[in-house]
Amino acid sequence: MKTNKGKMRKITINLAAVAAFCIVVASPALVSSSCATPQTEQEDTTIIREDLGITALKYSSPKVPSSIEFCGKVIDLSRFDRHERMDRELLAFTYMHSTSLQMLKKANRYFPIVEPILKENGIPDDFKYLMVIESNMNPTARSSAGAAGLWQFMQGTGRDYGLEVNNNV
């Protein structure tokens, strides 16, 4: 029973992280779409406190939605721990541009290969985002626990699911 709770918790964490990635990937398209309302003026984000001799920049963080949809299921983000993890992922993908751009480039390489395989096996298309979160789309990634490959399967779990297990994966 404890093992199932651990697996469910890991799945929940992974789903939240994947959702954050999906939101960040979709954000540029939404912002630049023809439906977006053009802003006539940009808000001044500089705070000047002359009386204290301080000049600082205001910052904003992306708003965390109350829920997201992943693989056809609604994931509730109202729980504090899920909300906090999603917030962390949104911040990372929003402000760590080099990492986000690198992942987008890798997605263009791996998604066309993975998408037909997922479809052929009846696996929801959203599962391709798990390899983004689990391995940063690095096929040679290995965790300290021994998980390997794009989806970070443990050796025994990979064999249980009929996956090829060798020195490379």
N, C-alpha and C positions, 0 to 999 in steps of 0.2 A: 504494500500500500504506500509506504514511504517513497519507494522508487517511482511509482506513478506520479506522486505529487511533485517530486523533483523534476521528472520529465515534463510535466504540465507547466511547471514554473519556468523551465528553460524555454519551452515553446512559447509561453506568454511573453517572455523577455525578447525572444527572437522576433516574434510577430510585431511587437511594439517598435523594435529597431527597424524592421523591414518597412513598416508603415511610415516611419520617419523618413527613410530614404525615398519612398514613393512620393511622399508629399514634397520633399525638396526637389526631386527630379521633375515633378509636375509643375512646381511653382513658376519657373521661368516661362513655361508655355502659357500658364494662366495669366501671368502679369502682362505678357506681350500680346495676348489675344485681342481681337478687335472688340471684344465685349468689355474689356477693362476700361474704366473711366480714366481719361487722361487727367493728370494733375497739372494745374496751371502754375502752382508755386510749390517749391520745396520748402518744407518746414526748416527753420533755422535750428540746428541741433547743438549750437554752442551755448553754454551757460557761462555767463561772466558775473563773477561776484567781486566787483571792484573793492567793496569794503573789506574783503578778506584777501584780496590779491590773488584770486583763484580763477583760472580759465579751464574749463573741463568740457568734455563732449558727452552729451546724453547718448544713451544707447537704447536699443529696443531688442527684444527677443521675439522670435516667431510665436504666435499664439498656438497653444496646444489644443487641438479639438477635443470635444468631450467623448468622441468615439471615432473609430475608423473601420473600414471594411477590408478584410483580408481573406482571400479564398472563399468569398461568398458569405463570410460570417462577420458579424459586427463585434468589434473588440471594444469593450467599455474602458475608457481611460479616466473615469472619475475616481478610481482607486488611487490614492496618493502615490504609491510606489510605481504604478504603471505611468501615471502622469509625469512623475519626476524623470523616469527613464526616457520617456518620449521627448520631454523637454531637453534633456541632455543630448539626445541624438539630433534633434532639430537644430540645436545650437551648433553642434559639431559640423553637420552638413551645410549649414548656412554660412558659417564663418571660416571654415577650413577649405577654402576654394580649391587649393591644389589637390587635395585628397578627393574632393567631390568631382573635379574635372577628370582626374585619373580614373575614377570608377566609371564615369560616363564613357570614356574612351574604351575601357575594357568591356563594358556592356555591349558596345557596338560589335565587338569581336565575339563574345560568348553567347549573347542572347539568341542570335540567329541559329546557332547550333543547338542550344538547349530547348528553345520553344517547341520545335516539332517533336522532340523526344518526349517532353512533358505531355503534349497533346496526344501523342500516340499511346501513351500509357495511362491516360485518363487522370493525370495529375494537374491540379489547378495551375494556371499560368503564373500566378503570384509566387509560386515556389522558387522561381528563378531569382527572386530577390533574397532568398535565404543564403545563396552562395555569395551574394554581395556582403552581407553582414557576417557570415561565418568565416569567410576566408579572404575577403577583399578581392575576390575573383582570382586568387592565386592558386593554381592547380597543385603546386608543390607545398602548400601551407601545411604545417604540422603544429598541433597545440602541445602544451606541456603535458597534457593528460594522454596524449597519443592519438588524438583524432587527426585525420588526414584528408586531404583533397578539398575540392571546392565546397562541399557541403559539410565537411568536418565530421565524417562518420568514424566511430571507433571500429577497430578491426573486426571484432565479433559481431557488431551490429551490421556492418557492411556485408559480412558473410550471411547473416540471417536474412537479409533482404536480397540475396543473390547478386551482390555487386562484386566486381572484379577487385581482388585484393592482392597487391604485389608490392614490390619495392618503390614503384612510382605513385601508386594510389592505394 
